Amino acid sequence: MTNPEAAISGAFMTKKKIRDSIQWTFLPLVASHTIILIASILLFSKSSTANTGQYPVNIAQSTQTTSSDATRAAAEQAYQKGKRLYEQRTAESQQQALKQFAEALPLYRTVGDRQSEANTLIYIGRIYSNLGDKQKALDYYTQSLPLYQQVGDKAGEGANLNSIGKIYLDLGERQKALDYYNQSLPLRRQVGNKAGEATTLTSIGAIYNLLGEQQKALDYYNQALPLTRQVADKGGEAITLSNIGKVYSDLGEQQKALDYYNQSLPLYRQVGNKGWEATALNNIGKAYNILGERQKALDYYSQALPLYQKVGNKGGEARLLYNIASLERDRGNLQAALSQVEKSIKIVEDLRTKISSQELRASYFATVQDYYQLQIDLLMQLHKKQSSTGYDALALQVSERARARSLLELLTEANADIRQGVEPKLLSQEVNLQQQLDALEQRRIQLLGGNDNKAQAQVIEKEIEALLEQYKQVQAQIRATSPRYAALTQPQPLSLKQIQQQVLDDNTLLLEYSLGETRSYLWAVTNKSITSYELPKRADIEAKVKKFRQAITDSFINNSPSIDALSQQILAPVAQQLGNKRLVVVSDGALQYVPFAALNSPNSQGSSYKPLLLKHEIITLPSASTVAILRGEQKERKSAPKRLLVLADPIFSRDDERLRGKVQVSRRMTPESNLDSLALKRASRDSEVSLARLPFTRKEAEAILSLIPISDRKQAFDFTASRTTATSKDLSQYQIIHFATHGILNSKHPELSGVVLSLFDNQGMPQNGFLRLHDVFNLNLQADLVVLSACQTGLGEEVKGEGLVGLTRGFMYAGSPRVVVSLWSVDDQATSELMKVFYQKMLQEGLKPAAALRAAQIEIWRTQNYAAPYYWAAFTLQGEWR
C-alpha cells in the first residue's frame, strides 16, 4: 500500500553507512586486495619496524574485517538489485528479484546483520504474496518478525505485523488478520510513520466492511485518508479511496462507488503500480455490471486482465475471470461464462495446493466458494436447456470438488506417517508446543485465588493463542518438508460414475444439496441413475431451517408446521424416489444442523407426524467422496482385538461425593480454578455449558457393558474416566469406544472444542481433564465406531466448503470410519435409554451401527415420555454405514 522504503522506514541505516564507507567500489575482491596491499605497505615501512610483534595481529584483524566488509558489500549489491527489480512489478522481474534476495540473505546472515536479514525476508515475503503463494509469504514474514524485535526496529516490526495480517485476510482468517493489524497500529503511531498508520487503518476498515459493519469501516477509512494526503502517499490514498468505493458498492450505491473508484484509478497509474491499477479497473467493471451496463463493464474487465497477468497476480486474475463469467451468465452466454469460470477455478486449485497449513487451506478455500457455486449454477442451467448432455452429472462432480477437500486430504495423510523423514528438530518443536499447551492448563489450576486471577487468565489466554499459532505453523512446516507428504497423491473428488460404483448399492440413495444465492440444487443419485432438482435460494431454505431448529429442540413439541414446511421444501421434490431406501445425506450450509431423521415424511398422508426414519436408515456425510477414502483405509487395517471401552461419569466438581475422604482440595485449587484452565474455561464459556454431573451416564455405561463378556471390555468410570485413559495406547485395542460425558463446542476456536473427562485424580487433586480436538487428532485408533454420547458433539465451526469442522473429523482422522454424535444438548435420561437400546440392537441383534441407531430412535419415539424429536433425533451417524 505504501512505498516499501516507507513501510520499513529506519531499516536501512546500516546499509547507508556501508554505502558511505565503500562508495568507491562494489567489487569485493578489489576492496579486499586494496586493503591487504595497504596493510603490506604498513608492515614493511620504516616506521613500523620497532613494533613488528604487533603487526601479525593487526593484519589478521584487517583481513577479518576486510572479509566481512566484502561479504556485506556483496549482500548489499544483491539486495539493491533485488529492490530495483521488485519495483518493476512484473511477474518476470519478481522472479529475478527473488534470486537476488536469495543471494543476499545468507550473506547478511554470515555477517550477522539482523536488520538487513529482516528487510530481505520482508521483500521475499512480499514477492511470494504478490505471486499468490500466501503460505510461503507467511513463512518469510514469520521469520522476519523476531529479528525486528531483536534489533528494536519498531517501524519494521509494525510493517511486518501489518503484512502478516494481510496474509491472513487474503486467506479468509479475518479475526487473526484483525489481531495483527491491532498490534501493528500502535507501533506505527509510536514511530510517527503516517503512511504506515494509514495503511493499517485502511486494512482494519477492510475487515469491518467484510464483517458487514460498513459505518465502522468508513470511520477507519476517514482516519486514513487525510494521513495519506498529509505525507503525499499517492498509493495509500488510492487504496483508501478504492476501499471507500467498495463500501458504497456493498451498500448498493454503485454511482457513489464509481466516483471513488474513478478517483483512485489515476493515482494508481501515477505511482505506476499495475496490479493496483488492475484492481481499480476490476472494481469499476463490477460496478457497471451491477448497474446493468454489461458492455462497459466488459471493457474495464478487458483492460484489467492483461495487467493482472503481467504482474503475476494469480488471485486477482481468478477473481476477475469469475466476474467476467458472472457477466456472461447475466447476458445469457452460458458457455462463454462456463469457459471463464473454469479458468478461474483452475487458478484457485493451483493456489490452494501451495498452502501447507490445512487450516489456512480450508479458510482460503472458503473465500472462493462462490466460484464453484457459479460453475454449478451454469452447468445446471445448461442442463435445463440440454437435459441429455450430462451437465447435471458434471455439476454434481463440481459439488463434490467444492466439499470437504481438507478432510479428504487429512484422511489420506492419516496412515502415511508424514512425520517420517522430517527434521527431528521440527518434530521436537511440535512435541514441545503440545507439552506447553498442556502445561498452561496445569498452571491455571495452580493459580492462587484472589483479585489477580482475571488478569492472570488474560495473560495465559494470550500465551495460549500465541502457542496455538506456533503449533499450526510447525505442523505446516512438517507437511511442507515431509518426503512422505510430498509423495502422497492428493485425493481427487469422485465423479458420478465413481460414486455409483464405489459408494452406492442397490438399496442406497444419495441426496446431495448445494445452496446458492439465487437458487439451490438437489441431486438424487442411485447406483444406476441421477436426477436433479432446482430448489429455492439459500436465504429461503435457511429461514425454514431456523424455525425447524426452534421446534425440534423444544422438548414439548411432538409435531409442528415448521417441521413439515422444511420437509416439503427440501424433500417433497424427490419424494417419489425415496421408497424405503437408505438415505445418505450430503448437506450444505444451514442444512448441516438438520437431523433428517426428524423431518416429516413427504409421502405421509393427513396431519399426523411420521418421521422420515420410520422408512429410512439415514447417514450423514461431509461429501460422498469421503466414504471411498474411509473404505480404502479399512481394507488395509486389522480389526482391534477387544470389543468395547466405555469412559463414563467423570468427576467435575469439588462437591462430588466421590471426593469424600480424599486429600482435602484447597479452596485455592477449586474446580473453578480448573475451569479457568484456559481451553476449558473459554470453551465452556463460549458454548454456555454447565459441567454438572450426569448421573444417568453411569447407568447407561453399566447397561452397555453388561452386553459384553468381561474379558472383551473395559470400563473407565469416576477418576479413571480421565484424559490419561483417553490418550493412552490402550484405546487402540478396542473396536468400539464410547464417551458418556459432557462435550464442549467452541465455534470461535474449534481447536478448543472437546470432551470433558475427570477434573480430579484419585488423590482428589485437580488435573487436566479436557480432551481437546488436537488431542483427538493425535490418537491412534483401530476402532470401527466411536460414540460421543455428549452434548453438541456433532457440531463445530462452519467453514464454507468444508462443513462443520469439529470432533467428528478428528476421530475419523484418528482411525474411526464412523462416529455417532449429537446436534444439540440432549436430555441425560433420554440419552441413557437411547444408548441402551442402540447397543442391544447392535451387539445382541447384530445390526450395523446405522441400522441399530435407527431402530433405537424408533423405539424411543414410540414411548410416551420421549416422543418429541428433542429426545431422540439429535444423534446422527456420520461416515461409513456398511
C-alpha positions, 0 to 999 in steps of 0.5 A: 500500500505504501512505498516499501522504503516507507513501510520499513522506514529506519531499516536501512541505516546500516546499509547507508553507512556501508554505502558511505564507507565503500562508495568507491567500489562494489567489487569485493575482491578489489576492496579486499586486495586494496586493503591487504596491499595497504596493510603490506605497505604498513608492515614493511615501512620504516616506521613500523619496524620497532613494533613488528610483534604487533603487526601479525595481529593487526593484519589478521584483524584487517583481513577479518574485517576486510572479509566481512566488509566484502561479504556485506558489500556483496549482500548489499549489491544483491539486495539493491538489485533485488529492490530495483527489480521488485519495483518493476512489478512484473511477474518476470522481474519478481522472479529475478528479484527473488534470486537476488534476495536469495543471494543476499540473505545468507550473506547478511546472515554470515555477517550477522546483520539482523536488520538487513536479514529482516528487510530481505525476508520482508521483500521475499515475503512480499514477492511470494504474496504478490505471486499468490503463494500466501503460505510461503509469504507467511513463512518469510514474514514469520521469520522476519518478525523476531529479528525486528524485535531483536534489533528494536526496529519498531517501524519494521516490526509494525510493517511486518505485523501489518503484512502478516495480517494481510496474509491472513485476510487474503486467506479468509482468517479475518479475526487473526488478520484483525489481531495483527493489524491491532498490534501493528497500529500502535507501533506505527503511531509510536514511530510517527510513520503516517503512511504506515498508520494509514495503511493499517487503518485502511486494512482494519476498515477492510475487515469491518466492511467484510464483517458487514459493519460498513459505518465502522469501516468508513470511520477507519477509512476517514482516519486514513485518508487525510494521513495519506494526503498529509505525507503525499502517499499517492498509493495509500490514498488510492487504496483508501479511496478504492476501499471507500468505493467498495463500501458504497458498492456493498451498500448498493450505491454503485454511482457513489462507488464509481466516483471513488473508484474513478478517483483512485484509478489515476493515482494508481497509474501515477505511482505506476503500480499495475496490479493496483491499477488492475484492481481499480479497473476490476472494481469499476467493471463490477460496478457497471455490471451491477448497474446493468451496463454489461458492455462497459463493464466488459471493457474495464474487465478487458483492460484489467486482465492483461495487467493482472497477468503481467504482474503475476497476480494469480488471485486477482486474475481468478477473481476477475475471470469469475466476474467476467463469467458472472457477466456472461451468465447475466447476458445469457452466454452460458458457455462463454461464462462456463469457459471463464469460470473454469479458468478461474477455478483452475487458478484457485486449485493451483493456489490452494495446493501451495498452502501447507497449513490445512487450516489456512487451506480450508479458510482460503478455500472458503473465500472462493466458494462462490466460484464453484457455486457459479460453475454449478449454477451454469452447468445446471442451467445448461442442463435445463436447456440440454437435459441429455448432455450430462451437465447435471452429472458434471455439476454434481462432480463440481459439488463434490470438488467444492466439499470437504477437500481438507478432510479428504486430504487429512484422511489420506495423510492419516496412515502415511506417517508424514512425520517420517523423514522430517527434521527431528528438530521440527518434530521436537518443536511440535512435541514441545508446543503440545507439552506447553499447551498442556502445561498452561492448563496445569498452571491455571489450576495452580493459580492462587485465588484472589483479585489477580486471577482475571488478569492472570487468565488474560495473560495465559489466554494470550500465551495460549493463542500465541502457542496455538499459532506456533503449533499450526505453523510447525505442523505446516512446516512438517507437511511442507518438508515431509518426503512422505507428504510430498509423495502422497497423491492428493485425493481427487473428488469422485465423479458420478460414475465413481460414486455409483460404483464405489459408494452406492448399492442397490438399496442406497440413495444419495441426496446431495444439496448445494445452496446458492444465492439465487437458487439451490440444487438437489441431486438424487443419485442411485447406483444406476441413475441421477436426477436433479432438482432446482430448489429455492435460494439459500436465504429461503431454505435457511429461514425454514431451517431456523424455525425447524431448529426452534421446534425440534429442540423444544422438548414439548413439541411432538409435531409442528408446521415448521417441521413439515414446511422444511420437509416439503421444501427440501424433500417433497421434490424427490419424494417419489424416489425415496421408497424405503431406501437408505438415505445418505445425506450430503448437506450444505450450509444451514442444512448441516444442523438438520437431523433428517431423521426428524423431518416429516415424511413427504409421502405421509398422508393427513396431519399426523407426524411420521418421521422420515426414519420410520422408512429410512436408515439415514447417514450423514456425510461431509461429501460422498467422496469421503466414504471411498477414502474411509473404505480404502483405509479399512481394507488395509487395517486389522480389526482391534482385538477387544470389543468395547471401552466405555469412559463414563461419569467423570468427576467435575466438581469439588462437591462430588461425593466421590471426593469424600475422604480424599486429600482435602482440595484447597479452596485455592485449587477449586474446580473453578480454578480448573475451569479457568484452565484456559481451553476449558474455561473459554470453551465452556464459556463460549458454548454456555455449558454447565459441567454438572454431573450426569448421573444417568451416564453411569447407568447407561455405561453399566447397561452397555457393558453388561452386553459384553463378556468381561474379558472383551471390555473395559470400563473407565468410570469416576477418576479413571474416566480421565484424559490419561485413559483417553490418550493412552495406547490402550484405546487402540485395542478396542473396536468400539469406544464410547464417551458418556460425558459432557462435550464442549463446542467452541465455534470461535476456536474449534481447536478448543472444542472437546470432551470433558473427562475427570477434573480430579485424580484419585488423590482428589487433586485437580488435573487436566481433564479436557480432551481437546480436538488436537488431542483427538487428532493425535490418537491412534485408533483401530476402532470401527465406531466411536460414540460421543454420547455428549452434548453438541458433539456433532457440531463445530465451526462452519467453514464454507466448503468444508462443513462443520469442522469439529470432533467428528473429523478428528476421530475419523482422522484418528482411525474411526470410519464412523462416529455417532454424535449429537446436534444439540444438548440432549436430555441425560435420561433420554440419552441413557435409554437411547444408548441402551437400546442402540447397543442391544440392537447392535451387539445382541441383534447384530445390526450395523451401527446405522441400522441399530441407531435407527431402530433405537430412535424408533423405539424411543419415539414410540414411548410416551415420555420421549416422543418429541424429536428433542429426545431422540433425533439429535444423534446422527451417524456420520461416515461409513454405514456398511 
